[in-house]
């Protein structure tokens, strides 16, 4: 099983945004909740259709999609 098996894309669901298992729960929502200090148990209590593996998959996907290129600010002349 791939760690992205739970991430789905469907143009008829939220315009094709990355979602969890075809549900209308976008990866971005889960990542935002984690970033705002919600625990996995709190997220699952709020969204009972989710499983802990869904949250892990969302975080793995978000990490994978981030660009690792580092941009240094340049002084303005």
C-alpha positions in Angstrom: 0.0 0.0 0.0 1.3 3.4 -1.0 1.3 6.1 1.7 -0.8 8.2 -0.8 -3.5 5.5 -1.4 -5.9 7.5 0.8 -5.4 10.8 -1.2 -7.8 11.1 -4.1 -8.5 13.7 -6.8 -11.8 14.0 -8.5 -12.8 17.1 -10.5 -16.4 16.6 -9.3 -15.4 16.8 -5.6 -14.1 20.1 -4.4 -12.9 21.0 -7.9 -10.3 18.3 -7.9 -8.5 19.3 -4.7 -6.6 16.6 -2.8 -9.1 14.9 -0.6 -9.2 11.9 1.8 -10.7 8.7 0.2 -13.1 10.5 -2.1 -14.8 12.4 0.8 -15.3 16.1 0.8 -12.5 16.5 3.4 -9.5 18.2 1.8 -5.9 17.5 2.8 -5.5 21.2 3.3 -8.2 21.2 6.1 -6.4 18.4 8.0 -3.0 20.1 7.7 -4.5 23.3 8.9 -6.1 21.7 11.9 -2.8 20.0 12.8 -1.0 23.3 12.3 -3.5 24.9 14.8 -2.7 22.3 17.5 -5.6 19.9 17.1 -4.7 16.4 18.0 -5.6 13.4 15.8 -8.2 12.4 18.4 -9.8 15.8 18.3 -9.8 15.8 14.5 -11.4 12.4 14.4 -14.0 13.5 17.0 -14.9 16.5 14.7 -14.8 14.4 11.5 -15.8 10.8 12.5 -15.5 9.5 9.0 -11.7 10.0 9.3 -9.2 7.4 10.5 -5.8 8.1 12.1 -4.2 6.8 9.0 -6.0 9.4 6.9 -4.4 12.1 9.0 -0.9 10.6 8.6 -1.5 10.3 4.8 -2.5 13.9 4.6 0.6 15.0 6.4 2.8 12.8 4.3 1.2 14.2 1.2 1.6 17.8 2.3 5.3 17.2 3.2 5.8 15.6 -0.2 4.3 18.5 -2.1 6.4 21.1 -0.5 9.3 22.4 -2.5 12.6 22.0 -0.8 14.2 24.8 -2.8 15.5 27.5 -0.4 15.2 31.1 -1.5 17.4 33.6 0.3 16.2 37.2 0.4 18.5 39.5 -1.5 19.2 43.1 -0.4 17.5 45.8 -2.4 19.9 48.2 -4.0 
